[in-house]
Amino acid sequence: MKLKNKLPPSRQGKQQVIAYVEPALAERVHQKAENEGKTTTEVVAEALNSYFVAEGRAPVFPLGHLRIVRRRKGVSKVRNSSNAPACRSGTRPVGAWFDAHLVKMATDLASETGVSKQEMLTQGLKNIVSGPTPA
């Protein structure tokens, strides 16, 4: 049996941005995608763009998606102590793959603002699912 150790062609030159969030938030994200006829990738892009805009930057992540694949079965499960580190216990992953240069821009903004990419995505997801919080 030969193990694959390289990415599929659709993910080459791309990097994943992922956040481990509360199950209720993950469910709202997936419901938003379903209600609006979007993929999770498009919702994650919208969330990241929301963070960019909140920081006074122009959005950089494309909202369209050329390869429409909606994951219906095998949706991510809640992490627990038997399948994840303690810091991820009780959470569900929400993420997507983007061109590496876009992820680099997100990494740079995360460094400038002093947050992780995971926190950047989490804040963006909360913003687009709940609406902006009043100042």
N, C-alpha and C positions, 0 to 999 in steps of 0.2 A: 504494500500500500504506500503510495507516494503522497506525502502531505503537501498541500499548496502553501507556499509561503509568500506569494506575491498577491497584490491587490488585483481585483478584477479590473478590466479596462475602464469601466465607468467610474472607478475611484482613483485611477492613477493621476497624479498631479493634484490631488485633493487632500484635505485634512478634515478631520471631524471636530465639530464643536458640540460639546455635550454638557448637560447639567443634570444633576441628580436632584430631583425636586419632590416635594410632598405629593403623594398619590392624587389628592384632590386637584392640585394644579395641573398635573400631567393629564388627568381626565378632562379638565376644561380645555386644555390645549388641543387634545385629540377631538373633542366635541366641536371646537371652533373650526378646525380643519374640515371636519365632516359637514358642518352647517354651511360653510362657505365654498365647499367643493375644492379645497386646497390640499396639497400634500403637507406632511409634517415639515418637510424642508422649506416650503414657502412660509409656513407659520414661524419657524425658527428664524428665517431671514427677516421677516417682519419684526420679530422681537429684537433681533440684533440691531436692525435699522432704528428701532424705537430708542434703543440705548444711545446710538450715535447721535440722533437728533436731540435727545435730552442733554447731551454733552456739548451741544452747539456745533455738531459736525453734520456734513451731508451724508445721507444714507449711501451705503456702498454695496449691500448685498442685493442681488437681483431677485425680484419677486416671482418671475416666471420660472417654470420648470419644464425642461424639454422631455424628460423621461418620466412620464406619469406612472408611478407605481405606488399604489395605496396598500399599505400593510393592514390586512384585515385579520388574519389569524396570526397567532404568535405575538400579540402585542406585548410590549415589555411588562414584566412582572415586578411587583414590589420586592425590593432587595431585603434580605434578612441575614442573620449572622451566619447561616450556612452557605450563602452564595455571594457574600460581599463583605468588604471590610466594615468595621463597626461604624465608621463615619457615614457610610451609605445605607445603613440599615434603616428600613422604613421608607425608602425613597424609590422613585422610578426614574429611569433615564429618559431624557428628551434631547434629541440631537439631530444633526444633519451633517452631510459632507459638502464642503465648498472648496473652490479653487484655493490653492495654497496662498496666493498673494492676498486674497481677501481675508483669510484667517490671520495672516501676518498683520494686516491693518487692525484687526480686532485685538490681536496680542499687543500691538503698540499702544492702542487706546487704553487697554486694560492696565498696562504698565503706567501710563500717564495719570490715570485716575485712581490708581492704587487698589484695584479690585482684580479678582481672577476672571478669566473668560467665563468660567462657570457662573460666577456671581453676576457678571454682565448679562449673560443669557437669562438667568433666573429673574433678574430685575425687569428685563425686557418682556419676558413671558407674562409676568404679573401685570405689567403695564398694558399689554395688548388684550389680555383676557379680562381685566377688571376696569380698564380705562385709567387715564392718568390721575394721580392723586393731587388734590388741591394744594396749592403752595401756601 
